[in-house]
Amino acid sequence: MSFAKDITQYCDCLPGPGEVVMKDVGIFASGSPVSIDAAFLGMIDYQVFNEAYHVDCMLQVQEARDIGIEGEVKPEIFKIS
């Protein structure tokens, strides 16, 4: 389960996580971190993260799948209001 709320430019585990770049995106749930991350990236414009880290975020999700972490890189997303 992942709560995508008040997302900062850099990891919020850092002493200086940067500015909030996205407010509340939602809550993502799955049995797989690959599916959760892919669903989140599918819901947003993740270019801000690509620019911050100089890495394509989706490439990292695909690589996780390629090394054997189960999940879908294009998961079905169910919106619940």
PyMOL Python script that loads the backbone (N, CA, C, O; Angstrom):
from pymol import cmd

cmd.read_pdbstr("""\
ATOM      1  N   MET A   1       0.850  -1.163   0.000  1.00  0.00           N
ATOM      2  CA  MET A   1       0.000   0.000   0.000  1.00  0.00           C
ATOM      3  C   MET A   1       0.899   1.229   0.000  1.00  0.00           C
ATOM      4  O   MET A   1       1.904   1.277   0.709  1.00  0.00           O
ATOM      5  N   SER A   2       0.532   2.207  -0.792  1.00  0.00           N
ATOM      6  CA  SER A   2       1.317   3.430  -0.895  1.00  0.00           C
ATOM      7  C   SER A   2       0.381   4.633  -0.892  1.00  0.00           C
ATOM      8  O   SER A   2      -0.550   4.711  -1.694  1.00  0.00           O
ATOM      9  N   PHE A   3       0.637   5.561   0.012  1.00  0.00           N
ATOM     10  CA  PHE A   3      -0.126   6.794   0.084  1.00  0.00           C
ATOM     11  C   PHE A   3       0.647   7.867  -0.676  1.00  0.00           C
ATOM     12  O   PHE A   3       1.711   8.297  -0.229  1.00  0.00           O
ATOM     13  N   ALA A   4       0.130   8.298  -1.805  1.00  0.00           N
ATOM     14  CA  ALA A   4       0.795   9.299  -2.630  1.00  0.00           C
ATOM     15  C   ALA A   4       0.221  10.671  -2.284  1.00  0.00           C
ATOM     16  O   ALA A   4      -0.716  11.149  -2.923  1.00  0.00           O
ATOM     17  N   LYS A   5       0.800  11.286  -1.268  1.00  0.00           N
ATOM     18  CA  LYS A   5       0.297  12.565  -0.764  1.00  0.00           C
ATOM     19  C   LYS A   5       1.476  13.471  -0.436  1.00  0.00           C
ATOM     20  O   LYS A   5       2.464  13.032   0.151  1.00  0.00           O
ATOM     21  N   ASP A   6       1.365  14.737  -0.820  1.00  0.00           N
ATOM     22  CA  ASP A   6       2.413  15.728  -0.573  1.00  0.00           C
ATOM     23  C   ASP A   6       3.781  15.184  -1.000  1.00  0.00           C
ATOM     24  O   ASP A   6       4.698  15.061  -0.189  1.00  0.00           O
ATOM     25  N   ILE A   7       3.892  14.868  -2.272  1.00  0.00           N
ATOM     26  CA  ILE A   7       5.083  14.238  -2.827  1.00  0.00           C
ATOM     27  C   ILE A   7       6.131  15.301  -3.103  1.00  0.00           C
ATOM     28  O   ILE A   7       5.873  16.290  -3.789  1.00  0.00           O
ATOM     29  N   THR A   8       7.311  15.079  -2.558  1.00  0.00           N
ATOM     30  CA  THR A   8       8.399  16.028  -2.725  1.00  0.00           C
ATOM     31  C   THR A   8       9.284  15.647  -3.910  1.00  0.00           C
ATOM     32  O   THR A   8       9.268  14.511  -4.386  1.00  0.00           O
ATOM     33  N   GLN A   9      10.048  16.625  -4.365  1.00  0.00           N
ATOM     34  CA  GLN A   9      10.911  16.410  -5.529  1.00  0.00           C
ATOM     35  C   GLN A   9      11.919  15.296  -5.269  1.00  0.00           C
ATOM     36  O   GLN A   9      12.193  14.478  -6.147  1.00  0.00           O
ATOM     37  N   TYR A  10      12.468  15.272  -4.053  1.00  0.00           N
ATOM     38  CA  TYR A  10      13.438  14.242  -3.690  1.00  0.00           C
ATOM     39  C   TYR A  10      12.823  13.363  -2.605  1.00  0.00           C
ATOM     40  O   TYR A  10      11.754  13.681  -2.085  1.00  0.00           O
ATOM     41  N   CYS A  11      13.472  12.289  -2.269  1.00  0.00           N
ATOM     42  CA  CYS A  11      12.957  11.353  -1.264  1.00  0.00           C
ATOM     43  C   CYS A  11      12.676  12.078   0.046  1.00  0.00           C
ATOM     44  O   CYS A  11      13.517  12.831   0.537  1.00  0.00           O
ATOM     45  N   ASP A  12      11.496  11.849   0.609  1.00  0.00           N
ATOM     46  CA  ASP A  12      11.165  12.514   1.873  1.00  0.00           C
ATOM     47  C   ASP A  12      11.930  11.922   3.054  1.00  0.00           C
ATOM     48  O   ASP A  12      11.760  12.362   4.191  1.00  0.00           O
ATOM     49  N   CYS A  13      12.760  10.937   2.788  1.00  0.00           N
ATOM     50  CA  CYS A  13      13.619  10.382   3.831  1.00  0.00           C
ATOM     51  C   CYS A  13      14.887  11.227   3.997  1.00  0.00           C
ATOM     52  O   CYS A  13      15.635  11.038   4.957  1.00  0.00           O
ATOM     53  N   LEU A  14      15.129  12.158   3.065  1.00  0.00           N
ATOM     54  CA  LEU A  14      16.306  13.020   3.121  1.00  0.00           C
ATOM     55  C   LEU A  14      16.062  14.218   4.041  1.00  0.00           C
ATOM     56  O   LEU A  14      14.916  14.626   4.232  1.00  0.00           O
ATOM     57  N   PRO A  15      17.120  14.779   4.609  1.00  0.00           N
ATOM     58  CA  PRO A  15      16.951  15.980   5.432  1.00  0.00           C
ATOM     59  C   PRO A  15      16.382  17.162   4.636  1.00  0.00           C
ATOM     60  O   PRO A  15      15.676  17.998   5.199  1.00  0.00           O
ATOM     61  N   GLY A  16      16.678  17.238   3.348  1.00  0.00           N
ATOM     62  CA  GLY A  16      16.150  18.297   2.493  1.00  0.00           C
ATOM     63  C   GLY A  16      15.402  17.708   1.315  1.00  0.00           C
ATOM     64  O   GLY A  16      15.956  17.627   0.219  1.00  0.00           O
ATOM     65  N   PRO A  17      14.142  17.290   1.512  1.00  0.00           N
ATOM     66  CA  PRO A  17      13.419  16.588   0.458  1.00  0.00           C
ATOM     67  C   PRO A  17      12.989  17.468  -0.718  1.00  0.00           C
ATOM     68  O   PRO A  17      12.464  16.957  -1.707  1.00  0.00           O
ATOM     69  N   GLY A  18      13.202  18.765  -0.622  1.00  0.00           N
ATOM     70  CA  GLY A  18      12.782  19.653  -1.697  1.00  0.00           C
ATOM     71  C   GLY A  18      11.335  20.066  -1.538  1.00  0.00           C
ATOM     72  O   GLY A  18      10.673  19.733  -0.556  1.00  0.00           O
ATOM     73  N   GLU A  19      10.867  20.795  -2.525  1.00  0.00           N
ATOM     74  CA  GLU A  19       9.504  21.316  -2.458  1.00  0.00           C
ATOM     75  C   GLU A  19       8.482  20.232  -2.794  1.00  0.00           C
ATOM     76  O   GLU A  19       8.804  19.234  -3.439  1.00  0.00           O
ATOM     77  N   VAL A  20       7.259  20.445  -2.349  1.00  0.00           N
ATOM     78  CA  VAL A  20       6.161  19.537  -2.701  1.00  0.00           C
ATOM     79  C   VAL A  20       5.829  19.794  -4.164  1.00  0.00           C
ATOM     80  O   VAL A  20       5.517  20.922  -4.546  1.00  0.00           O
ATOM     81  N   VAL A  21       5.897  18.754  -4.977  1.00  0.00           N
ATOM     82  CA  VAL A  21       5.641  18.884  -6.411  1.00  0.00           C
ATOM     83  C   VAL A  21       4.277  18.332  -6.808  1.00  0.00           C
ATOM     84  O   VAL A  21       3.783  18.614  -7.899  1.00  0.00           O
ATOM     85  N   MET A  22       3.670  17.546  -5.922  1.00  0.00           N
ATOM     86  CA  MET A  22       2.332  17.016  -6.157  1.00  0.00           C
ATOM     87  C   MET A  22       1.622  16.901  -4.830  1.00  0.00           C
ATOM     88  O   MET A  22       2.195  16.446  -3.840  1.00  0.00           O
ATOM     89  N   LYS A  23       0.380  17.315  -4.815  1.00  0.00           N
ATOM     90  CA  LYS A  23      -0.407  17.187  -3.591  1.00  0.00           C
ATOM     91  C   LYS A  23      -0.919  15.742  -3.477  1.00  0.00           C
ATOM     92  O   LYS A  23      -0.133  14.799  -3.562  1.00  0.00           O
ATOM     93  N   ASP A  24      -2.188  15.574  -3.291  1.00  0.00           N
ATOM     94  CA  ASP A  24      -2.774  14.253  -3.076  1.00  0.00           C
ATOM     95  C   ASP A  24      -3.089  13.573  -4.406  1.00  0.00           C
ATOM     96  O   ASP A  24      -3.954  14.028  -5.154  1.00  0.00           O
ATOM     97  N   VAL A  25      -2.376  12.470  -4.696  1.00  0.00           N
ATOM     98  CA  VAL A  25      -2.624  11.702  -5.916  1.00  0.00           C
ATOM     99  C   VAL A  25      -3.577  10.545  -5.611  1.00  0.00           C
ATOM    100  O   VAL A  25      -4.401  10.181  -6.451  1.00  0.00           O
ATOM    101  N   GLY A  26      -3.467   9.974  -4.424  1.00  0.00           N
ATOM    102  CA  GLY A  26      -4.346   8.878  -4.037  1.00  0.00           C
ATOM    103  C   GLY A  26      -3.617   7.797  -3.269  1.00  0.00           C
ATOM    104  O   GLY A  26      -2.458   7.952  -2.885  1.00  0.00           O
ATOM    105  N   ILE A  27      -4.315   6.711  -3.056  1.00  0.00           N
ATOM    106  CA  ILE A  27      -3.774   5.559  -2.338  1.00  0.00           C
ATOM    107  C   ILE A  27      -3.710   4.407  -3.342  1.00  0.00           C
ATOM    108  O   ILE A  27      -4.675   4.124  -4.053  1.00  0.00           O
ATOM    109  N   PHE A  28      -2.565   3.763  -3.379  1.00  0.00           N
ATOM    110  CA  PHE A  28      -2.360   2.659  -4.304  1.00  0.00           C
ATOM    111  C   PHE A  28      -2.148   1.379  -3.501  1.00  0.00           C
ATOM    112  O   PHE A  28      -1.406   1.370  -2.518  1.00  0.00           O
ATOM    113  N   ALA A  29      -2.806   0.298  -3.927  1.00  0.00           N
ATOM    114  CA  ALA A  29      -2.672  -0.972  -3.220  1.00  0.00           C
ATOM    115  C   ALA A  29      -2.483  -2.100  -4.225  1.00  0.00           C
ATOM    116  O   ALA A  29      -3.130  -2.148  -5.271  1.00  0.00           O
ATOM    117  N   SER A  30      -1.585  -2.995  -3.877  1.00  0.00           N
ATOM    118  CA  SER A  30      -1.313  -4.167  -4.711  1.00  0.00           C
ATOM    119  C   SER A  30      -0.444  -5.112  -3.902  1.00  0.00           C
ATOM    120  O   SER A  30       0.120  -4.727  -2.878  1.00  0.00           O
ATOM    121  N   GLY A  31      -0.340  -6.329  -4.358  1.00  0.00           N
ATOM    122  CA  GLY A  31       0.573  -7.280  -3.751  1.00  0.00           C
ATOM    123  C   GLY A  31       1.984  -7.126  -4.304  1.00  0.00           C
ATOM    124  O   GLY A  31       2.885  -7.880  -3.936  1.00  0.00           O
ATOM    125  N   SER A  32       2.175  -6.155  -5.184  1.00  0.00           N
ATOM    126  CA  SER A  32       3.459  -5.990  -5.859  1.00  0.00           C
ATOM    127  C   SER A  32       3.912  -4.534  -5.858  1.00  0.00           C
ATOM    128  O   SER A  32       3.146  -3.647  -6.235  1.00  0.00           O
ATOM    129  N   PRO A  33       5.157  -4.280  -5.435  1.00  0.00           N
ATOM    130  CA  PRO A  33       5.686  -2.912  -5.515  1.00  0.00           C
ATOM    131  C   PRO A  33       5.840  -2.442  -6.961  1.00  0.00           C
ATOM    132  O   PRO A  33       5.750  -1.244  -7.231  1.00  0.00           O
ATOM    133  N   VAL A  34       6.070  -3.366  -7.889  1.00  0.00           N
ATOM    134  CA  VAL A  34       6.171  -2.999  -9.305  1.00  0.00           C
ATOM    135  C   VAL A  34       4.830  -2.441  -9.779  1.00  0.00           C
ATOM    136  O   VAL A  34       4.788  -1.399 -10.434  1.00  0.00           O
ATOM    137  N   SER A  35       3.753  -3.119  -9.458  1.00  0.00           N
ATOM    138  CA  SER A  35       2.417  -2.669  -9.881  1.00  0.00           C
ATOM    139  C   SER A  35       2.045  -1.346  -9.227  1.00  0.00           C
ATOM    140  O   SER A  35       1.456  -0.481  -9.874  1.00  0.00           O
ATOM    141  N   ILE A  36       2.380  -1.181  -7.959  1.00  0.00           N
ATOM    142  CA  ILE A  36       2.077   0.075  -7.271  1.00  0.00           C
ATOM    143  C   ILE A  36       2.836   1.228  -7.915  1.00  0.00           C
ATOM    144  O   ILE A  36       2.244   2.263  -8.222  1.00  0.00           O
ATOM    145  N   ASP A  37       4.120   1.066  -8.119  1.00  0.00           N
ATOM    146  CA  ASP A  37       4.918   2.141  -8.712  1.00  0.00           C
ATOM    147  C   ASP A  37       4.470   2.439 -10.143  1.00  0.00           C
ATOM    148  O   ASP A  37       4.394   3.604 -10.535  1.00  0.00           O
ATOM    149  N   ALA A  38       4.175   1.410 -10.920  1.00  0.00           N
ATOM    150  CA  ALA A  38       3.716   1.613 -12.295  1.00  0.00           C
ATOM    151  C   ALA A  38       2.359   2.309 -12.322  1.00  0.00           C
ATOM    152  O   ALA A  38       2.130   3.175 -13.166  1.00  0.00           O
ATOM    153  N   ALA A  39       1.465   1.947 -11.421  1.00  0.00           N
ATOM    154  CA  ALA A  39       0.151   2.589 -11.365  1.00  0.00           C
ATOM    155  C   ALA A  39       0.304   4.067 -11.009  1.00  0.00           C
ATOM    156  O   ALA A  39      -0.332   4.927 -11.619  1.00  0.00           O
ATOM    157  N   PHE A  40       1.145   4.356 -10.025  1.00  0.00           N
ATOM    158  CA  PHE A  40       1.391   5.745  -9.646  1.00  0.00           C
ATOM    159  C   PHE A  40       1.949   6.538 -10.823  1.00  0.00           C
ATOM    160  O   PHE A  40       1.457   7.626 -11.121  1.00  0.00           O
ATOM    161  N   LEU A  41       2.964   6.011 -11.493  1.00  0.00           N
ATOM    162  CA  LEU A  41       3.571   6.723 -12.614  1.00  0.00           C
ATOM    163  C   LEU A  41       2.580   6.893 -13.766  1.00  0.00           C
ATOM    164  O   LEU A  41       2.653   7.867 -14.516  1.00  0.00           O
ATOM    165  N   GLY A  42       1.657   5.944 -13.901  1.00  0.00           N
ATOM    166  CA  GLY A  42       0.634   6.050 -14.933  1.00  0.00           C
ATOM    167  C   GLY A  42      -0.411   7.112 -14.649  1.00  0.00           C
ATOM    168  O   GLY A  42      -1.124   7.543 -15.556  1.00  0.00           O
ATOM    169  N   MET A  43      -0.506   7.534 -13.412  1.00  0.00           N
ATOM    170  CA  MET A  43      -1.513   8.521 -13.016  1.00  0.00           C
ATOM    171  C   MET A  43      -0.981   9.960 -13.048  1.00  0.00           C
ATOM    172  O   MET A  43      -1.762  10.907 -12.955  1.00  0.00           O
ATOM    173  N   ILE A  44       0.319  10.129 -13.176  1.00  0.00           N
ATOM    174  CA  ILE A  44       0.910  11.462 -13.075  1.00  0.00           C
ATOM    175  C   ILE A  44       1.803  11.766 -14.278  1.00  0.00           C
ATOM    176  O   ILE A  44       2.072  10.899 -15.109  1.00  0.00           O
ATOM    177  N   ASP A  45       2.250  13.006 -14.349  1.00  0.00           N
ATOM    178  CA  ASP A  45       3.305  13.383 -15.288  1.00  0.00           C
ATOM    179  C   ASP A  45       4.597  13.279 -14.493  1.00  0.00           C
ATOM    180  O   ASP A  45       4.932  14.184 -13.729  1.00  0.00           O
ATOM    181  N   TYR A  46       5.317  12.193 -14.666  1.00  0.00           N
ATOM    182  CA  TYR A  46       6.488  11.934 -13.822  1.00  0.00           C
ATOM    183  C   TYR A  46       7.773  12.563 -14.348  1.00  0.00           C
ATOM    184  O   TYR A  46       8.865  12.228 -13.889  1.00  0.00           O
ATOM    185  N   GLN A  47       7.645  13.471 -15.306  1.00  0.00           N
ATOM    186  CA  GLN A  47       8.812  14.159 -15.862  1.00  0.00           C
ATOM    187  C   GLN A  47       9.598  14.905 -14.781  1.00  0.00           C
ATOM    188  O   GLN A  47      10.822  15.006 -14.860  1.00  0.00           O
ATOM    189  N   VAL A  48       8.891  15.427 -13.771  1.00  0.00           N
ATOM    190  CA  VAL A  48       9.564  16.162 -12.689  1.00  0.00           C
ATOM    191  C   VAL A  48      10.579  15.270 -11.966  1.00  0.00           C
ATOM    192  O   VAL A  48      11.638  15.740 -11.549  1.00  0.00           O
ATOM    193  N   PHE A  49      10.254  13.999 -11.822  1.00  0.00           N
ATOM    194  CA  PHE A  49      11.171  13.063 -11.170  1.00  0.00           C
ATOM    195  C   PHE A  49      12.307  12.663 -12.112  1.00  0.00           C
ATOM    196  O   PHE A  49      13.456  12.533 -11.690  1.00  0.00           O
ATOM    197  N   ASN A  50      11.976  12.468 -13.392  1.00  0.00           N
ATOM    198  CA  ASN A  50      13.018  12.147 -14.375  1.00  0.00           C
ATOM    199  C   ASN A  50      14.067  13.243 -14.399  1.00  0.00           C
ATOM    200  O   ASN A  50      15.264  12.959 -14.444  1.00  0.00           O
ATOM    201  N   GLU A  51      13.626  14.491 -14.368  1.00  0.00           N
ATOM    202  CA  GLU A  51      14.552  15.623 -14.398  1.00  0.00           C
ATOM    203  C   GLU A  51      15.362  15.727 -13.105  1.00  0.00           C
ATOM    204  O   GLU A  51      16.545  16.065 -13.138  1.00  0.00           O
ATOM    205  N   ALA A  52      14.733  15.439 -11.982  1.00  0.00           N
ATOM    206  CA  ALA A  52      15.418  15.548 -10.687  1.00  0.00           C
ATOM    207  C   ALA A  52      16.530  14.513 -10.556  1.00  0.00           C
ATOM    208  O   ALA A  52      17.595  14.799 -10.008  1.00  0.00           O
ATOM    209  N   TYR A  53      16.275  13.312 -11.061  1.00  0.00           N
ATOM    210  CA  TYR A  53      17.228  12.214 -10.877  1.00  0.00           C
ATOM    211  C   TYR A  53      18.009  11.855 -12.137  1.00  0.00           C
ATOM    212  O   TYR A  53      18.936  11.046 -12.087  1.00  0.00           O
ATOM    213  N   HIS A  54      17.634  12.456 -13.268  1.00  0.00           N
ATOM    214  CA  HIS A  54      18.285  12.169 -14.543  1.00  0.00           C
ATOM    215  C   HIS A  54      18.183  10.687 -14.906  1.00  0.00           C
ATOM    216  O   HIS A  54      19.107  10.102 -15.470  1.00  0.00           O
ATOM    217  N   VAL A  55      17.044  10.104 -14.570  1.00  0.00           N
ATOM    218  CA  VAL A  55      16.754   8.692 -14.841  1.00  0.00           C
ATOM    219  C   VAL A  55      15.274   8.587 -15.188  1.00  0.00           C
ATOM    220  O   VAL A  55      14.445   9.265 -14.580  1.00  0.00           O
ATOM    221  N   ASP A  56      14.941   7.753 -16.147  1.00  0.00           N
ATOM    222  CA  ASP A  56      13.537   7.518 -16.485  1.00  0.00           C
ATOM    223  C   ASP A  56      12.928   6.605 -15.425  1.00  0.00           C
ATOM    224  O   ASP A  56      13.306   5.441 -15.302  1.00  0.00           O
ATOM    225  N   CYS A  57      11.995   7.140 -14.675  1.00  0.00           N
ATOM    226  CA  CYS A  57      11.381   6.379 -13.580  1.00  0.00           C
ATOM    227  C   CYS A  57      10.747   5.078 -14.062  1.00  0.00           C
ATOM    228  O   CYS A  57      10.855   4.052 -13.391  1.00  0.00           O
ATOM    229  N   MET A  58      10.092   5.110 -15.209  1.00  0.00           N
ATOM    230  CA  MET A  58       9.441   3.903 -15.709  1.00  0.00           C
ATOM    231  C   MET A  58      10.462   2.831 -16.065  1.00  0.00           C
ATOM    232  O   MET A  58      10.183   1.639 -15.940  1.00  0.00           O
ATOM    233  N   LEU A  59      11.632   3.247 -16.501  1.00  0.00           N
ATOM    234  CA  LEU A  59      12.692   2.291 -16.792  1.00  0.00           C
ATOM    235  C   LEU A  59      13.074   1.517 -15.532  1.00  0.00           C
ATOM    236  O   LEU A  59      13.357   0.320 -15.586  1.00  0.00           O
ATOM    237  N   GLN A  60      13.078   2.211 -14.409  1.00  0.00           N
ATOM    238  CA  GLN A  60      13.401   1.546 -13.146  1.00  0.00           C
ATOM    239  C   GLN A  60      12.339   0.517 -12.779  1.00  0.00           C
ATOM    240  O   GLN A  60      12.662  -0.557 -12.271  1.00  0.00           O
ATOM    241  N   VAL A  61      11.074   0.841 -13.033  1.00  0.00           N
ATOM    242  CA  VAL A  61       9.984  -0.106 -12.758  1.00  0.00           C
ATOM    243  C   VAL A  61      10.122  -1.325 -13.663  1.00  0.00           C
ATOM    244  O   VAL A  61       9.975  -2.461 -13.212  1.00  0.00           O
ATOM    245  N   GLN A  62      10.403  -1.085 -14.934  1.00  0.00           N
ATOM    246  CA  GLN A  62      10.580  -2.194 -15.880  1.00  0.00           C
ATOM    247  C   GLN A  62      11.771  -3.069 -15.487  1.00  0.00           C
ATOM    248  O   GLN A  62      11.708  -4.293 -15.603  1.00  0.00           O
ATOM    249  N   GLU A  63      12.840  -2.451 -15.028  1.00  0.00           N
ATOM    250  CA  GLU A  63      14.025  -3.216 -14.612  1.00  0.00           C
ATOM    251  C   GLU A  63      13.701  -4.083 -13.390  1.00  0.00           C
ATOM    252  O   GLU A  63      14.149  -5.226 -13.307  1.00  0.00           O
ATOM    253  N   ALA A  64      12.941  -3.554 -12.463  1.00  0.00           N
ATOM    254  CA  ALA A  64      12.537  -4.348 -11.295  1.00  0.00           C
ATOM    255  C   ALA A  64      11.776  -5.593 -11.751  1.00  0.00           C
ATOM    256  O   ALA A  64      11.990  -6.686 -11.227  1.00  0.00           O
ATOM    257  N   ARG A  65      10.899  -5.420 -12.718  1.00  0.00           N
ATOM    258  CA  ARG A  65      10.141  -6.554 -13.264  1.00  0.00           C
ATOM    259  C   ARG A  65      11.093  -7.533 -13.959  1.00  0.00           C
ATOM    260  O   ARG A  65      10.962  -8.748 -13.814  1.00  0.00           O
ATOM    261  N   ASP A  66      12.040  -6.995 -14.706  1.00  0.00           N
ATOM    262  CA  ASP A  66      12.984  -7.843 -15.442  1.00  0.00           C
ATOM    263  C   ASP A  66      13.875  -8.679 -14.530  1.00  0.00           C
ATOM    264  O   ASP A  66      14.278  -9.780 -14.904  1.00  0.00           O
ATOM    265  N   ILE A  67      14.186  -8.173 -13.341  1.00  0.00           N
ATOM    266  CA  ILE A  67      15.047  -8.948 -12.432  1.00  0.00           C
ATOM    267  C   ILE A  67      14.250  -9.925 -11.566  1.00  0.00           C
ATOM    268  O   ILE A  67      14.806 -10.609 -10.706  1.00  0.00           O
ATOM    269  N   GLY A  68      12.931  -9.976 -11.810  1.00  0.00           N
ATOM    270  CA  GLY A  68      12.153 -11.019 -11.153  1.00  0.00           C
ATOM    271  C   GLY A  68      11.157 -10.569 -10.095  1.00  0.00           C
ATOM    272  O   GLY A  68      10.497 -11.406  -9.480  1.00  0.00           O
ATOM    273  N   ILE A  69      11.034  -9.271  -9.871  1.00  0.00           N
ATOM    274  CA  ILE A  69      10.022  -8.809  -8.918  1.00  0.00           C
ATOM    275  C   ILE A  69       8.675  -8.873  -9.632  1.00  0.00           C
ATOM    276  O   ILE A  69       8.497  -8.271 -10.690  1.00  0.00           O
ATOM    277  N   GLU A  70       7.745  -9.595  -9.056  1.00  0.00           N
ATOM    278  CA  GLU A  70       6.454  -9.802  -9.701  1.00  0.00           C
ATOM    279  C   GLU A  70       5.647  -8.517  -9.750  1.00  0.00           C
ATOM    280  O   GLU A  70       5.778  -7.644  -8.892  1.00  0.00           O
ATOM    281  N   GLY A  71       4.812  -8.424 -10.770  1.00  0.00           N
ATOM    282  CA  GLY A  71       3.934  -7.275 -10.916  1.00  0.00           C
ATOM    283  C   GLY A  71       3.766  -6.899 -12.369  1.00  0.00           C
ATOM    284  O   GLY A  71       4.371  -7.491 -13.262  1.00  0.00           O
ATOM    285  N   GLU A  72       2.938  -5.911 -12.583  1.00  0.00           N
ATOM    286  CA  GLU A  72       2.620  -5.466 -13.940  1.00  0.00           C
ATOM    287  C   GLU A  72       3.158  -4.060 -14.164  1.00  0.00           C
ATOM    288  O   GLU A  72       2.994  -3.186 -13.312  1.00  0.00           O
ATOM    289  N   VAL A  73       3.798  -3.840 -15.303  1.00  0.00           N
ATOM    290  CA  VAL A  73       4.259  -2.489 -15.621  1.00  0.00           C
ATOM    291  C   VAL A  73       3.136  -1.658 -16.236  1.00  0.00           C
ATOM    292  O   VAL A  73       3.262  -0.440 -16.359  1.00  0.00           O
ATOM    293  N   LYS A  74       2.037  -2.309 -16.624  1.00  0.00           N
ATOM    294  CA  LYS A  74       0.837  -1.614 -17.078  1.00  0.00           C
ATOM    295  C   LYS A  74      -0.367  -2.210 -16.339  1.00  0.00           C
ATOM    296  O   LYS A  74      -1.209  -2.879 -16.938  1.00  0.00           O
ATOM    297  N   PRO A  75      -0.432  -1.955 -15.026  1.00  0.00           N
ATOM    298  CA  PRO A  75      -1.507  -2.570 -14.235  1.00  0.00           C
ATOM    299  C   PRO A  75      -2.856  -1.935 -14.521  1.00  0.00           C
ATOM    300  O   PRO A  75      -2.947  -0.780 -14.937  1.00  0.00           O
ATOM    301  N   GLU A  76      -3.894  -2.712 -14.289  1.00  0.00           N
ATOM    302  CA  GLU A  76      -5.245  -2.190 -14.388  1.00  0.00           C
ATOM    303  C   GLU A  76      -5.491  -1.356 -13.123  1.00  0.00           C
ATOM    304  O   GLU A  76      -5.220  -1.797 -12.006  1.00  0.00           O
ATOM    305  N   ILE A  77      -6.005  -0.153 -13.328  1.00  0.00           N
ATOM    306  CA  ILE A  77      -6.226   0.758 -12.213  1.00  0.00           C
ATOM    307  C   ILE A  77      -7.717   0.919 -11.987  1.00  0.00           C
ATOM    308  O   ILE A  77      -8.470   1.231 -12.909  1.00  0.00           O
ATOM    309  N   PHE A  78      -8.130   0.704 -10.756  1.00  0.00           N
ATOM    310  CA  PHE A  78      -9.529   0.878 -10.378  1.00  0.00           C
ATOM    311  C   PHE A  78      -9.623   2.114  -9.495  1.00  0.00           C
ATOM    312  O   PHE A  78      -9.006   2.169  -8.432  1.00  0.00           O
ATOM    313  N   LYS A  79     -10.387   3.099  -9.929  1.00  0.00           N
ATOM    314  CA  LYS A  79     -10.573   4.315  -9.148  1.00  0.00           C
ATOM    315  C   LYS A  79     -11.783   4.145  -8.252  1.00  0.00           C
ATOM    316  O   LYS A  79     -12.857   3.751  -8.706  1.00  0.00           O
ATOM    317  N   ILE A  80     -11.603   4.443  -6.986  1.00  0.00           N
ATOM    318  CA  ILE A  80     -12.692   4.364  -6.013  1.00  0.00           C
ATOM    319  C   ILE A  80     -12.887   5.754  -5.433  1.00  0.00           C
ATOM    320  O   ILE A  80     -11.944   6.350  -4.913  1.00  0.00           O
ATOM    321  N   SER A  81     -14.079   6.263  -5.517  1.00  0.00           N
ATOM    322  CA  SER A  81     -14.337   7.619  -5.006  1.00  0.00           C
ATOM    323  C   SER A  81     -14.868   7.583  -3.595  1.00  0.00           C
ATOM    324  O   SER A  81     -15.139   8.632  -3.011  1.00  0.00           O
TER     325      SER A  81
END
""", "prot")
cmd.dss("prot")
cmd.show_as("cartoon", "prot")
cmd.util.cbc("prot")
cmd.orient("prot")
